[in-house]
Amino acid sequence: MSADNGIYIAKFPDGFRVCHEQAIENVWYHRKGTKARKKMLKSYFGDSPIFKTKEKAIFYAHKLEEKVLSDFDGILEYGVCYLGEYESFI
């Protein structure tokens, strides 16, 4: 069975955001700038913390990784990944 989960870091106009999600490929399904894509980005990153620097986001992501691995019986299929830059979803 596949967990299909990971901890993802992405840069947005308001800063770097970090989330723990499954099926991250859904954020690439819709074309950039469309309402559907903004809705998808918001569903993945909308409630995530915002960091001013990539380094602080990475530090937080690895702390989250420790928590996920202890809470979910050690299943984190894709580890910590940096996804790149995205447009605002707000």
N, C-alpha and C positions, 0 to 999 in steps of 0.2 A: 504494500500500500504506500502511496506517495503522500507526503505531508504537503508538498507544494507551497511551503511557507518560507519566509525570510524576513530580515530586517532591512528596510530600504531607506536610503538617504537620498533626498532630491533637493536641488536648489530652486527656489522660487523667488520672485521679486522681493518678498518680505523676509527672506532668509532661508536657511537650511531647515528642512523638516525631516523627521524620522518616524517611521511607522513599522509595525509588525503586522504583516498581512499575508494572505494567500492569493494565488492567481494574479500576480502583479502585471502579467502581460495584458490584462484588461485595460490598463491605462494607455496602451498603444493602439487600441482598436479603432478609436475615432480620430478624425483628422484634427490637427492642431487648430485651436481657436473656435471650434464648434461648441455649442451649448452641451452637447452630449459628452464631449471630452472633459469640459470643465466640471460637469456633474460627476464624472467618473473620478477625476483627480480629487475632487472634494470628498468623495466617499472614502478614498484611501488616505488622504493627507489632511482632511479638514479639521480633525480634532488633535492633530499631532503637535508636539511642542516645536517652537521655532527657535533656532540658534543663529547668532550673528556670524559665526565662523564655521567653516567645515570641520576644523579640529574639534570644536566643542560638540558638534553633531556626531562625529565619529566616536568620541569619548562616551557620549550618552548611548549611542547604538551598541557599543560593547557592554555597557552596564545592562542594557535591556536584553542583550544576548544571554548574559549570565542568568538573568531572571527567567527568561523563556526556557532555557535549557533545564533549569531546576523545576519549573512549574509544569512543563509539558513533557516530562519523561525523556528529556534529551533530544527532542526532535526539532531540528531547525535545518531543513533541507538545503536552503541556499545561503545560509549564513548571513553576513552583513555585506550589503552591496550598495555601491554608489550608482544612481541611475542617470545623473546628468542634470541639465537645466530644463525647467518647464515654465510655461506661462502661468499667470495668476488664474486662480479658479474662483476668486471672490467677486 
